């Protein structure tokens, strides 16, 4: 899972209970292209910030990943909705290829 920001990565990771899933927090939407090469061939889900969607979609297309849009920044969304691990996994399965 790729998100924008280290804190978002920590909050997102805290909702997972499987050790084989990694969450990467890039240092801003301009950093998406810098991680593309390392993510090639991996099963990647990109969760964009509301204002960083174009860059996130570009990354997902480049690496043939999936995108998951949520109505707010992912850390705020998970905290505000009090989303459980199971609910988060259900949401992840709704991500779509771009």
BELHU-V88878 format. One line per field, one symbol per residue. ss: DSSP state (H for helix, E for strand, C for the rest). A space follows every 50 residues. Layout:
ss->???
This chain:
ss->CEEECHHHHHHHHHCCCCCCCCCEEECCHHHHHHHHHHHCCCCCEECCCC CCHHHHHHHHHHHCCEECCCCCCHHHHHHHHCCCHHHHHHHHCCCEEC
